[in-house]
């Protein structure tokens, strides 16, 4: 009888030990918290999961404390989601790690008195956001040069991009030597009652510059297969339009360079390998002067060209496929789950990552670079793409948004009321409401996390 009682007591003790172990595991998910605090699950339940607008959506949330190196909360943190522009966090880290303090704007080499130049993918050349133009200043004093075309191995449009967005500014073509942001700006000249193009080269390709509709209810469209532009009727009053032009590899570039530089001799393009990496370099802009607008404005063109620049510096060739494969084997080899990564901007719906992947990249960024640099590059509350959001958390949240039709993402750093720095990623896919509604729900969740922790 006594042995039987000892056996029963042993079973009870083992069950209790198992329960305690379960509680410890649950605690890493935020279900057990200090007295007076709601659990992360409670906060998620009241701000997101009880909201009918999230009912149709797939949601993934990961919150990590880098000080303790523990996840505080995971809800489908290891599941794959379309990250939209949160993919730019991967590109941003790669650039911070591999592009140095200043962008390589051009490589050049003198062969028997002939100047040969090689493109580097730098998107700042003659871009209106960058007034200082060292590459332009260098080329202006040269009577002629040959463009060595041997390091481009990609396509103008990314894998999985929506083809019918070709006319929209956010889908400018990728190219080895971008110029004017690879877009044309069309503005109204009210005195002449005409539409004028910048760069002026494209004025000749606008079929009709005369404005017939005095209320300016018009728009500019480019033919899909050419650089022919036309004025079309619209319900909206026209202000200014940026329309991507067809780069045609180097063809359009040479025409624009000739129109801008007006060289004494014709510009030439040659294919030559190899091009010496011991060539002289013209630096164009501070690296972070590109990364800041890329992240604050979620600039797809800057992101795409940035990843291509990383590829050129590491591999000597511009190729998304090759540099992504290389990065996944080197800088990102410790990712919790292997992502399906296809472009630099997140425009593609083929991209698939987990919330834990994004947290890992953010945590690595925090470990490898100064906090001042990170918080300069990423927008805070009521700034950049966070404008009108997190107004009460300015200086306490630094994050990257992401938006595609049906997809909303936000990942970054949250400094809580108790001065704890948390790394978070919230990915929402397949919602059936407005992006604003989803963003507000995520905002309520993170604001509660800020207040409670």
Secondary structure, DSSP 4 states (H G I P E B T S, - for coil): -HHHHHHHHHHHHHHHHHHHHHHHHHHHTTSS-STT---HHHHHIIIIIT-GGGTTSEEEEEEEETTTTEEEEEESTTSEE--GGGGHHHHHHHHHHHS-SEEEEEEEEEETTEEEEE----TTTT-TT----HHHHHHHT-S--EEE--SB-S-SS-TT--GGGTTSGGGPPP-SS--GGGEEEEEEETTTTEEEEESGGGGGGBS--B---TT-EEEEEE-TTSS-EEEEEEEEE--EEEEE---TTTHHHHHHHHHHH--SS--EEE--SPPPTTSEEEEEEEHHHHHHHHHHTT-HHHHHHHHHHHHHHHHSSB-HHHHHHHHHHTTTTT-SS--B---SSS--TT-BEEHHHHHHHHHHHHHHS-HHHHHHHSEETTSGGGTTS-GGGTTTEEEEEEEETTEEEEEEEEE-TT--EEEEEEEEES-SS-HHHHHHHHHHHHHHHHHH-
